[in-house]
Amino acid sequence: MQHALLWAAAGTGFTFLMTSLGAAVVFFFKKQSSEMIQRIFLGFAAGVMIAASVWSLLIPAIEEAEADGMVGWIPAAGGFILGVAFLMLLDYLLPHLHPGAKDPEGMPSHMKRTTLMVFAVTLHNIPEGMAVGLSFALAAQHGGDSALYTAAMALAIGIGIQNFPEGAAISLPLRQEGMGRFRSFLSGSLSGFVEPVFGVLTVLIAGSIDPLMPWLLAFAAGAMIYVVVEELIPEAHLGEHSNLGTLGVMAGFLVMMILDVALG
C-alpha cells in the first residue's frame, strides 16, 4: 500500500504540475484572450476525460467485478450512478461560477466572482485525482502488476496533458475579470491541488476495502462524465464556430485512447 501511495502521489503531483504550467500561459497572453482557444482547451479536456472514463475506469471496473465472480455490469452501473449523484450534490452545495456566466451556482454566497470561478474548476479536478489514485491502488491490489502500473501511468499522463489547457481555462478568464497576472496564475494552479489530496485519499480508502474497487472505479468514471456533460462540453460550444470545440473533444479522446492502448 505504501508503494501505491507513493505512485499515486507522484502521478497526481504530475497532474498538479501540468495544471500549474497551463495556468502560466496567463503570462504570455494579452488580457483579452481568444474565446476560440478556450473552446479548444475545454473540448480537449472533455475528450480526454471521456476516454479515460471508459478505458481506464469502467472497463477495469467490469473486469475486476467479473474476476471476483460478480455480474460485471452491476458494480459498474451502480458505482457510475453514485459518482454522478456525488458530483450533482457538490454542484448543488459548493458555490461556484463558470467563466462567461453571469450568475453563480450552488448555495448562496457573498464570495467574489473570481473565487467562485476557481471553485468551479476545483470541482472538476476532484474526480480526476480520484481516478489516478484508484488506478495505482488497483495495480497494488494485483501484486504490483507492471501492466496495471503502466496503465495507471498512462492515465496520469493523459489527465496531466488535459490539465494543461484546463489550467489555462481558469487563469485566462481570471485575468479577464481584472485579476493580476500572478494572482491569476496562482489561483489557476491551486485549483489543481485537490488532485493529489483526493488521489492519496482514494488509495487509502481502496486499500482498506478491496472488494469495493469495481464500485470505486465506476464511481470516479461517473463523476468525470458528469463534469464533461454538465460543464465542459456546453462551455466548449458556446458562441459561433462550435466545431472547434467538437474537434477539441475528438483530439482529446484520441490522445487518451492511444495512450491507454499503447502503454496499457
C-alpha positions in Angstrom: 0.0 0.0 0.0 2.9 2.4 0.8 4.2 1.7 -2.8 0.8 2.6 -4.2 0.6 5.8 -2.1 4.0 6.9 -3.5 3.0 6.2 -7.0 -0.4 8.0 -6.6 1.4 11.0 -5.0 3.8 11.1 -7.9 1.1 10.7 -10.5 -1.2 13.3 -9.1 1.8 15.5 -8.4 2.5 15.4 -12.2 -1.2 16.3 -13.0 -1.0 19.2 -10.5 2.3 20.4 -12.1 0.6 20.4 -15.6 -2.3 22.4 -14.2 0.3 25.0 -12.9 2.1 25.0 -16.3 -1.2 25.6 -18.1 -2.1 28.4 -15.7 1.3 30.0 -16.5 0.1 30.8 -20.1 -1.5 33.9 -18.5 1.9 35.5 -18.5 2.1 35.2 -22.3 -1.4 36.2 -23.4 -3.0 39.6 -23.6 -5.7 40.4 -21.1 -8.4 39.6 -23.7 -7.6 36.0 -24.6 -9.2 34.3 -27.6 -12.5 32.6 -26.9 -11.7 30.2 -29.7 -8.6 29.0 -27.8 -10.6 28.5 -24.7 -13.2 26.4 -26.6 -10.5 24.2 -28.0 -8.9 23.8 -24.5 -12.2 22.8 -22.9 -13.1 20.5 -25.7 -9.8 18.7 -25.5 -10.2 18.3 -21.7 -13.6 16.8 -22.2 -12.3 14.3 -24.8 -9.6 13.1 -22.5 -12.0 12.6 -19.6 -14.5 10.6 -21.7 -11.8 8.2 -23.0 -10.2 7.9 -19.5 -13.6 7.1 -18.0 -14.2 4.2 -20.5 -10.7 2.7 -20.9 -9.1 3.4 -17.6 -12.1 3.2 -15.2 -15.3 1.5 -16.5 -13.7 -1.4 -18.4 -11.3 -2.2 -15.5 -14.3 -2.0 -13.1 -16.2 -4.6 -15.1 -13.2 -6.8 -15.4 -12.5 -6.6 -11.7 -16.1 -7.5 -10.8 -16.1 -10.5 -13.1 -12.8 -11.7 -11.8 -14.4 -11.7 -8.3 -17.4 -13.7 -9.5 -19.8 -10.8 -9.7 -22.0 -9.7 -12.6 -19.7 -7.1 -14.2 -22.3 -4.5 -15.1 -23.9 -4.3 -11.6 -21.0 -2.6 -9.7 -20.1 -0.6 -12.9 -23.6 0.8 -13.2 -24.1 1.2 -9.5 -20.8 3.0 -9.0 -21.4 5.2 -12.0 -24.7 6.3 -10.7 -23.2 7.1 -7.3 -20.4 9.1 -8.9 -22.9 11.2 -10.8 -25.0 11.7 -7.7 -21.9 12.8 -5.7 -20.9 15.4 -8.3 -24.5 16.6 -8.5 -24.5 17.1 -4.7 -21.3 19.0 -4.8 -22.6 21.1 -7.7 -25.6 21.9 -5.7 -23.8 22.7 -2.4 -20.5 24.3 -3.5 -20.8 27.9 -4.6 -19.1 28.3 -8.0 -19.2 30.4 -11.1 -18.3 29.2 -14.6 -16.3 31.5 -16.9 -18.6 33.7 -19.0 -21.6 33.1 -16.8 -23.4 35.9 -15.0 -25.0 34.1 -12.1 -23.2 31.7 -9.7 -24.5 28.2 -9.0 -24.6 26.3 -5.7 -25.6 27.6 -2.3 -25.9 31.4 -2.0 -22.6 33.1 -1.2 -21.1 36.5 -0.9 -17.7 35.5 -2.2 -16.0 37.3 -5.1 -16.6 36.3 -8.7 -13.0 35.3 -9.1 -13.1 33.0 -6.0 -16.3 31.3 -7.3 -14.6 30.8 -10.7 -11.7 29.0 -9.0 -14.2 26.8 -7.1 -15.8 25.8 -10.5 -12.6 24.3 -11.8 -11.6 22.8 -8.4 -14.9 20.9 -8.6 -13.7 19.4 -12.0 -10.4 18.3 -10.6 -11.8 16.1 -7.7 -12.8 13.1 -9.9 -9.5 13.4 -11.9 -7.5 12.9 -8.7 -9.7 10.0 -7.6 -9.2 8.3 -11.0 -5.4 8.5 -10.9 -5.3 7.3 -7.3 -7.6 4.4 -7.9 -5.6 3.2 -10.9 -2.5 2.9 -8.8 -4.4 1.3 -6.0 -5.7 -1.3 -8.5 -2.2 -2.1 -9.6 -1.1 -2.5 -5.9 -4.0 -4.9 -5.3 -2.7 -7.1 -8.1 0.7 -7.5 -6.5 2.3 -4.6 -8.4 1.3 -5.9 -11.8 3.6 -4.0 -14.2 0.9 -3.8 -16.9 -1.5 -2.2 -14.5 1.1 0.3 -13.2 1.9 1.2 -16.8 -1.9 1.7 -17.5 -2.1 3.9 -14.4 0.9 6.0 -15.6 -0.8 6.3 -19.0 -3.9 7.7 -17.2 -1.8 10.1 -15.2 -0.1 11.3 -18.3 -3.4 11.7 -20.1 -5.0 13.6 -17.2 -1.8 15.7 -17.0 -2.0 16.6 -20.7 -5.6 17.8 -20.4 -4.8 19.7 -17.2 -2.5 22.0 -19.1 -5.4 23.6 -21.1 -7.6 23.3 -18.0 -5.2 25.4 -16.0 -5.2 28.0 -18.8 -9.0 27.8 -18.9 -9.1 29.2 -15.4 -6.2 31.6 -15.3 -7.1 33.4 -18.5 -10.7 34.2 -17.5 -9.5 35.3 -14.1 -7.2 37.7 -15.9 -10.1 39.0 -18.0 -12.0 39.6 -14.7 -9.3 42.1 -13.8 -7.1 40.0 -11.5 -3.4 40.5 -11.8 -1.3 38.0 -13.8 0.5 36.4 -10.8 -2.7 36.0 -8.8 -4.5 34.6 -11.8 -1.6 32.1 -12.2 -1.6 31.2 -8.5 -5.4 30.7 -8.4 -5.4 28.5 -11.6 -2.5 26.5 -10.2 -4.0 25.9 -6.8 -7.3 24.7 -8.4 -5.4 21.5 -9.2 -4.2 20.9 -5.7 -7.2 18.8 -4.9 -6.0 16.2 -7.3 -3.0 15.0 -5.1 -5.3 15.2 -2.0 -8.1 13.1 -3.4 -5.7 10.8 -5.2 -3.9 9.8 -2.0 -7.2 9.6 0.0 -8.7 7.2 -2.5 -5.7 4.9 -2.3 -6.1 4.8 1.5 -9.8 4.1 1.2 -9.4 1.5 -1.6 -6.7 -0.3 0.4 -9.0 -0.9 3.4 -12.0 -2.1 1.3 -10.6 -4.1 -1.6 -13.9 -5.7 -2.6 -15.3 -2.3 -3.4 -12.7 -1.5 -6.0 -15.1 -2.0 -9.0 -17.6 0.3 -7.4 -14.9 3.0 -6.7 -13.5 2.8 -10.3 -17.0 3.3 -11.7 -17.7 6.0 -9.1 -14.8 8.0 -10.5 -16.0 7.4 -14.1 -19.5 8.7 -13.3 -18.1 11.8 -11.6 -15.9 12.5 -14.6 -18.6 12.0 -17.2 -20.9 14.3 -15.1 -18.3 17.1 -15.3 -17.9 16.5 -19.1 -21.6 16.6 -19.9 -22.7 19.3 -17.4 -19.8 21.7 -17.7 -17.0 21.1 -20.2 -18.9 20.3 -23.5 -21.5 23.1 -23.0 -18.8 25.7 -22.3 -16.7 24.4 -25.3 -19.6 25.0 -27.7 -20.7 28.5 -26.6 -20.9 31.0 -29.4 -20.2 30.6 -33.1 -17.8 28.2 -34.7 -18.6 25.5 -32.2 -17.0 22.9 -34.5 -13.7 24.0 -32.9 -14.8 22.7 -29.6 -16.0 19.5 -31.2 -12.6 19.0 -32.8 -11.0 19.6 -29.4 -13.2 16.8 -27.9 -12.2 14.4 -30.7 -8.5 15.2 -30.3 -8.6 14.7 -26.6 -10.4 11.4 -26.9 -7.9 10.1 -29.5 -4.9 11.2 -27.4 -6.2 9.4 -24.3 -7.3 6.3 -26.2 -3.8 6.0 -27.8 -2.0 6.5 -24.5 -4.1 3.8 -22.8 -3.8 1.3 -25.6 -0.1 1.9 -26.3 1.0 2.0 -22.7 -1.6 -0.2 -21.1 
